[in-house]
Amino acid sequence: MTDKTVLVTGAAGFVGSHLVEEMLRLGNRVVGFDTPSLNDAKNLELVASHPQFTYAQGDIRSLPSLEAAFTKEIQTVFHLASVVGIQKYIEDPFQLVDISVGGTRNVAELALRYGTQIVFTSTSEIYGRNLKVPWSEDDDRVLGSTRVDRWSYATAKACCEHLLLGLHKKRGVPLVIVRYFNVYGPRQNPIFIVSQSIKKVLNGESPLLYDSGSQTRCFTYVGDIVQGTLAAASSEKSNGDIFNIGNTVESSIADIIALVIKQSGTNLHWKPLDTKKQYGDAYEDIERRIPDVSKAKQVFGWEASTPHEEGIRRTIEWARENVWWLAS
């Protein structure tokens, strides 16, 4: 994808900022949209003065704010704006749903007005606790009670998918949905397994092992995520479809934390965390989370290529060079 004008919502976030950088590197004109001011958007400091980059501050739930940034020249909107992190789901599920669904409704309205392609970033949380793995894009969603706040994120993202798929079906708006699997890498908020473990270890603290640590995930380096997203957006065959974007290497939480400790060159040991004591009934875990990415490989030739050892090493190197992140 080159020589296009695109809008990235959630541009100041972790994945959003990496996507902005790559789009600019490829020669595109990029409009970033997010809640912090550009001066406060630490993740965008490398591109803040780029001649092909402009930034608009606003709340995705405010149609007038988004409208000011969303012009007819924009050919694709990468819609990443969302609330992320299990702790945030549990603390304020209302705001999570409000931002996800309300913001997506505004993006949809403006994309319909201008005929703009929507690339919507969804989540592996969509599948819930379906025991049949690996998960393909049309597999069943198995969620818990609506009283369990943990499922608010999966439900909100699914609602957005329904909304956008309906818009594509009835009105023909160009659409691609990508579902990310456990992204990690430089700049990630240190509230996730890899980023939190790296921050703690480099600060001389023991990383947290959630419950037994036997839960498995398919951790995916952010560079692979960006390439998968752009490949999906650029493929003529992907219109109106959904794609899993993730690594297929299954690793336990304990193994990933051990790798972080090894790569950091420390002798720390993890500290156990009982999620039932920490979060109560608002939290339920998923034992295995594995994507089937055969459709992405078949349709637009993408698959993750960064080994965990390399991705974690890069992330640790970046963290050591960015003291502000370690102190955040």
KOLVO-602148 format. One line per field, with one value per residue (C-alpha): residue in one letter; x, y, z. Coordinates in steps of 0.5 Angstrom, whole numbers. Layout:
<rs>
volo a; ...
x X; ...
y Y; ...
z Z; ...
</rs>
This chain:
<rs>
volo m; t; d; k; t; v; l; v; t; g; a; a; g; f; v; g; s; h; l; v; e; e; m; l; r; l; g; n; r; v; v; g; f; d; t; p; s; l; n; d; a; k; n; l; e; l; v; a; s; h; p; q; f; t; y; a; q; g; d; i; r; s; l; p; s; l; e; a; a; f; t; k; e; i; q; t; v; f; h; l; a; s; v; v; g; i; q; k; y; i; e; d; p; f; q; l; v; d; i; s; v; g; g; t; r; n; v; a; e; l; a; l; r; y; g; t; q; i; v; f; t; s; t; s; e; i; y; g; r; n; l; k; v; p; w; s; e; d; d; d; r; v; l; g; s; t; r; v; d; r; w; s; y; a; t; a; k; a; c; c; e; h; l; l; l; g; l; h; k; k; r; g; v; p; l; v; i; v; r; y; f; n; v; y; g; p; r; q; n; p; i; f; i; v; s; q; s; i; k; k; v; l; n; g; e; s; p; l; l; y; d; s; g; s; q; t; r; c; f; t; y; v; g; d; i; v; q; g; t; l; a; a; a; s; s; e; k; s; n; g; d; i; f; n; i; g; n; t; v; e; s; s; i; a; d; i; i; a; l; v; i; k; q; s; g; t; n; l; h; w; k; p; l; d; t; k; k; q; y; g; d; a; y; e; d; i; e; r; r; i; p; d; v; s; k; a; k; q; v; f; g; w; e; a; s; t; p; h; e; e; g; i; r; r; t; i; e; w; a; r; e; n; v; w; w; l; a; s
x 0; 4; 2; -5; -8; -10; -13; -11; -16; -12; -6; -2; -3; 2; 0; -3; 4; 8; 2; 3; 11; 10; 5; 10; 16; 12; 10; 3; 0; -3; -8; -7; -13; -13; -15; -8; -5; 1; 6; 3; 3; 10; 9; 9; 15; 19; 14; 11; 15; 14; 12; 7; 4; -2; -5; -12; -14; -21; -25; -28; -35; -35; -38; -36; -29; -28; -31; -26; -21; -24; -24; -26; -19; -18; -18; -17; -19; -15; -20; -16; -19; -21; -20; -15; -13; -17; -16; -19; -25; -26; -26; -30; -34; -39; -34; -31; -37; -39; -32; -32; -39; -40; -33; -34; -41; -38; -33; -38; -42; -37; -34; -41; -41; -35; -34; -28; -25; -25; -20; -22; -18; -21; -19; -18; -22; -28; -27; -28; -27; -28; -24; -24; -17; -14; -19; -21; -25; -32; -31; -37; -36; -36; -37; -39; -44; -45; -44; -37; -34; -28; -33; -35; -29; -30; -38; -36; -32; -37; -42; -37; -36; -44; -45; -39; -41; -48; -46; -42; -47; -53; -49; -43; -38; -31; -29; -23; -23; -17; -17; -10; -7; -3; 1; 7; 13; 16; 12; 7; 3; 6; 0; 1; 4; 11; 11; 10; 15; 20; 19; 19; 25; 29; 27; 30; 23; 20; 15; 8; 6; -2; -4; -1; 3; 0; -4; -2; -2; 1; 5; 6; 11; 8; 12; 9; 2; 3; 5; -1; -6; -3; -3; -10; -12; -8; -11; -17; -19; -20; -26; -32; -28; -25; -18; -14; -7; -3; 3; 2; 7; 4; 7; 6; 6; 11; 15; 15; 16; 22; 25; 24; 28; 34; 34; 35; 41; 38; 37; 30; 24; 17; 12; 5; -1; -8; -13; -19; -16; -14; -20; -26; -31; -30; -25; -25; -19; -18; -13; -11; -11; -9; -10; -12; -8; -9; -14; -9; -3; -8; -11; -6; 1; 2; 5; 8; 16; 19; 21; 20; 27; 28; 22; 23; 30; 28; 23; 28; 33; 28; 26; 33; 34; 27; 28; 21; 18; 21; 19; 12
y 0; 6; 13; 13; 18; 14; 15; 12; 12; 10; 13; 14; 7; 1; -2; 5; 8; 3; 2; 10; 9; 4; 7; 14; 9; 7; 14; 15; 21; 19; 23; 20; 21; 20; 23; 26; 32; 31; 33; 28; 22; 19; 14; 19; 23; 20; 22; 28; 33; 28; 32; 27; 26; 30; 29; 31; 30; 28; 23; 17; 18; 25; 25; 33; 31; 25; 29; 34; 29; 25; 28; 26; 25; 19; 12; 8; 8; 4; 4; 2; 6; 2; 1; -5; -9; -14; -9; -4; -8; -10; -3; 0; -4; 1; 6; 0; -1; 6; 7; 1; 1; 9; 10; 5; 7; 14; 11; 7; 13; 17; 11; 11; 18; 18; 11; 10; 3; 1; -4; -6; -9; -14; -19; -26; -25; -26; -33; -33; -40; -44; -51; -53; -50; -48; -42; -41; -35; -38; -42; -41; -36; -39; -33; -33; -29; -22; -21; -23; -16; -20; -21; -14; -13; -19; -17; -10; -12; -17; -12; -8; -13; -15; -7; -7; -13; -11; -4; -8; -13; -7; -1; -4; 0; -4; -7; -12; -15; -17; -21; -20; -25; -23; -17; -15; -11; -4; 1; -3; -1; -5; -8; -15; -21; -19; -12; -12; -18; -14; -8; -11; -15; -9; -5; -11; -14; -21; -22; -24; -31; -31; -38; -44; -41; -47; -43; -42; -36; -35; -29; -24; -19; -12; -12; -18; -15; -9; -13; -17; -11; -8; -14; -15; -8; -8; -15; -15; -21; -19; -15; -16; -22; -23; -26; -28; -25; -28; -33; -40; -42; -44; -42; -43; -36; -39; -41; -34; -31; -35; -33; -26; -27; -31; -25; -20; -23; -23; -29; -27; -31; -30; -28; -32; -28; -31; -28; -30; -26; -21; -20; -24; -26; -21; -25; -32; -34; -38; -44; -44; -39; -41; -38; -42; -37; -41; -36; -30; -34; -37; -30; -25; -29; -27; -31; -29; -29; -27; -32; -30; -30; -25; -21; -21; -19; -13; -11; -11; -7; -2; -2; -1; 5; 8; 10; 14; 7; 4; 9; 10
z 0; -3; -5; -1; 4; 10; 17; 23; 29; 36; 32; 39; 42; 41; 35; 32; 32; 29; 23; 22; 22; 17; 13; 12; 11; 5; 2; 4; 7; 14; 19; 26; 31; 38; 45; 47; 44; 40; 45; 50; 45; 46; 42; 36; 37; 31; 26; 29; 25; 18; 12; 10; 17; 21; 27; 30; 37; 39; 42; 37; 40; 38; 31; 30; 32; 28; 22; 22; 21; 16; 9; 2; 1; 5; 2; 8; 15; 20; 26; 32; 37; 43; 50; 52; 58; 62; 68; 64; 62; 69; 72; 67; 62; 61; 58; 54; 50; 49; 46; 42; 39; 39; 36; 31; 29; 28; 23; 19; 18; 15; 11; 8; 7; 3; 0; 4; 6; 13; 16; 23; 28; 32; 37; 39; 45; 40; 41; 48; 51; 45; 47; 40; 38; 33; 32; 25; 23; 23; 29; 35; 40; 47; 52; 60; 63; 62; 69; 68; 66; 63; 57; 55; 51; 46; 46; 44; 39; 36; 36; 32; 27; 26; 25; 20; 16; 16; 13; 8; 6; 5; 3; 0; 4; 3; 9; 12; 19; 22; 29; 33; 37; 43; 40; 44; 42; 43; 46; 49; 55; 61; 63; 59; 60; 56; 57; 64; 65; 61; 65; 72; 70; 68; 74; 78; 80; 80; 74; 76; 74; 73; 77; 74; 68; 64; 60; 53; 48; 41; 42; 36; 35; 33; 26; 24; 26; 22; 16; 16; 17; 11; 7; 8; 7; 0; -2; -7; -5; 2; 2; 6; 10; 17; 18; 24; 24; 29; 30; 31; 36; 42; 48; 56; 60; 64; 58; 56; 63; 63; 56; 58; 65; 60; 55; 60; 63; 70; 76; 78; 79; 78; 83; 83; 82; 84; 79; 83; 89; 85; 81; 84; 80; 74; 71; 68; 64; 57; 58; 50; 45; 38; 31; 25; 20; 13; 10; 11; 8; 2; 1; 1; 3; 10; 16; 22; 21; 28; 33; 40; 42; 37; 38; 46; 45; 40; 46; 51; 47; 46; 53; 56; 51; 53; 61; 61; 59; 65; 69; 67
</rs>
